[in-house]
């Protein structure tokens, strides 16, 4: 896809928990209607600059659409 920037894979769920995007309420594991979401991440878009500062963050429920591309592109454009 021509990606020239680093992406993060969070198989251990440490980053999801640190960024507050993980469904980690233990009560969810007891609820048959919620158990499917337990320990899963919300949709999250995080732009972090070279100094490690979060410049953009947005979360949605997994079934919701992604934010408009122009939002993310604007933030990325401002980093240059």
Secondary structure as UniProt FT lines:
FT   TURN            11..12
FT   HELIX           14..18
FT   TURN            19..20
FT   HELIX           27..30
FT   TURN            32..39
FT   STRAND          43..48
FT   TURN            50..51
FT   STRAND          54..60
FT   TURN            62..63
FT   HELIX           69..79
//
